[in-house]
C-alpha cells in the first residue's frame, strides 16, 4: 500500500469532518421537524378555533348548529371518567409496584407477573375496549357508563403506574429499609412510613403521565359504545327529582372530549371543523399541561434528591 | 385491643399477642398487595377469554379458510363476506408507511442525541419529543385529515380526501418519539471504552456511531422498532379519521381503506345487537390484531437474541 501524503490525509480528515457536520445537520433537521409539527398543530388549532374560545363554548351542550355547539358534556364527562380511572388505577398500580419491589420472591409467579406487565404495555388500546365491552359492559352489566369507561382506562394505564412506582422505589437505597427494620418496624410499616412517601414524586410523575394518556384515549371508549351526542350532564348527587344518590353518576351515559372531537372532525360540514379545532386545542392544552408538570416534576426530583 | 387478646391467650404476654396481631395484619397486607399485582395477569386472561370465546361463536358460522382467503369484507350486507385480508392489507400498508418515516427519522434523532448533541441540547430535545409523544391520537387524526391531506394533495393532485398515505405519515410522526427515546437509551448504555477505542484508531464521530455504537446497541434498537410496529398496527383514531372506513383490498397507500382497528370503531359507532354476527366480527378482528402483534413480538425477540452483544 502506498503511504498517503500529508495533503491526502488532510483531505481525508476534511471529508470525515464534513460527513460529521452533514449528519449533525440532519439530526437537527429531524428534531426541528418534530418541533415544527407541534408548533403547526397548535397554531392551526388556535387560529381556526379562536372564534369559539368563549365562555359559551365551555357551557353549551353539543348541538346541530356548529356555532351554538359546546363542550360542556364532554369536559365534564372527561373529568368524571378520569376521577374513576384515578381512583381505580392509583391504589392498584402503587400496591402492585410495592409488592413487586418489596415483597415478591424471585420465583416463577413473580416472573409471570413481570413479563405480563411488559406485554400489556404493548397491547393496542382498542383491545382494552373489546375486553371492556365483553366483561364490564355485558358480563358485569355496568352498561355504557362512566364506570365502564373509567375502569377500562384504569386497566390501560396500570402498566405505566406500576413501572414508574417500581423505578421510584428502586432508587431508594437499601439503608433506608435496614434502618427502619433495625428499630423494629415491620415490612409494611417500612413501606407505609418510608418507601411510599420517599417514592411519592416518582409515583406522582407516573400517575400524571398515565392520566394524560388516558384523557386523550378515544378508541377504547368508542368501542364500549359511548354515545357521541349527549345533551345532559350525569346526575349530581342529591339533586333532581327524585334525588339522585351519591354515586348515581357513575352509571350515567356520557361523552368525553376525544369523542366529541372525533364526532366534529368526521362531519362533512366544514363549520364543525372550527369546533373540532377549538376542542382539540382544549384537549391538547390539558394533555400538554399534565405532561409538562410531569416532566418538570422529574427534573426537580433529579436535582433535589441526594441520598 | 391488646387487653382483649391477652384475655384470649392468657399464657402469652401482651407484647407477644401484639406481635401475633402484627403478623396477621402483615400477612393480610401482603395478600392484598399480591392481589393488586395479580390484576395485570387477570387483565391478560380477560383479554384472551373475551377474544377467544366470542371468536369461537364467530368461527362456528364462518369457516377459517373463508376468513383467511375471501377477498371481500362485507359482514353487514345481506350477501355477507368475511375476508379479513381486506382489513389486514389496510393495516399493513398504513403501518409500512408509518415505519418508513419513523424508523429512519427516529434512529437519526437517537444517534444525534446520543453521539453528537451536548447536554444542553439533550435537555431541551427530550422534553419536546416527550410532548410530541403525548399528543392524543385523535388530535393527530385531525392533523392528518385537515392539514396533511390538503398539503399532500398539492403534491399529488389525484390523492383522495381519505388515504392510507396521509394517515400513515402522521402515524409515523407519532411513533418517532418512541423510537428516538428507546434507541437513545440503548446507545447511551454502550460502554464509553468502545467509542474511545474507535476514536483512538482515528474514526470520525459518524463512523464510530454507525460501525461501533449502532451494532453494539442493536438489540435495543430492534426492541424499539418492535414497539413501533405494535403501535402502528394497533393505532386506531388516526386511521378512523383520515384513512376512510371503506373496506378495500389494496396495497396502494394512495387509496382510502379500512384497517382492522378502524373497522372495530366503525362497528362500535353503530348500534349492533349483543350476540349478532356483526358484533362477533369485531372480536375476530381483535383476535387477528393481537396475533399480528404477537408474531412481530416473537420475531423481535428472536432478532434480539440473535444480535445480543455482551461486554
Interface residues (C-beta under 8 A of the other chain):
Chain A: X16 X17 X19 X20 X23 X24 X26 X27 X28 X30 X31 X33 X34 X35 X37 X38 X40 X41 X44 X45 X91 X92 X93 X95 X96 X98 X99 X100 X103 X104 X112 X113 X116 X117 X119 X120 X122 X123 X124 X125 X126 X127 X128 X129 X130 X131 X133 X134 X135 X138 X155 X158 X159 X162 X186 X187 X188 X209 X212 X213 X215 X216 X217 X218 X219 X222 X223 X224 X225 X228 X258 X261 X262 X265 X266 X273 X276 X277 X280 X283 X284 X287 X288 X291 X292 X295
Chain B: X22 X25 X26 X29 X30 X32 X33 X34 X35 X36 X37 X38 X39 X40 X41 X43 X44 X46 X47 X49 X50 X51 X53 X54 X105 X108 X109 X111 X112 X113 X116 X117 X125 X127 X128 X129 X130 X131 X132 X134 X135 X136 X137 X138 X139 X141 X142 X143 X145 X146 X147 X173 X176 X177 X204 X205 X206 X207 X209 X227 X230 X233 X234 X235 X236 X237 X240 X241 X261 X264 X265 X268 X269 X274 X282 X283 X286 X289 X290 X293 X297
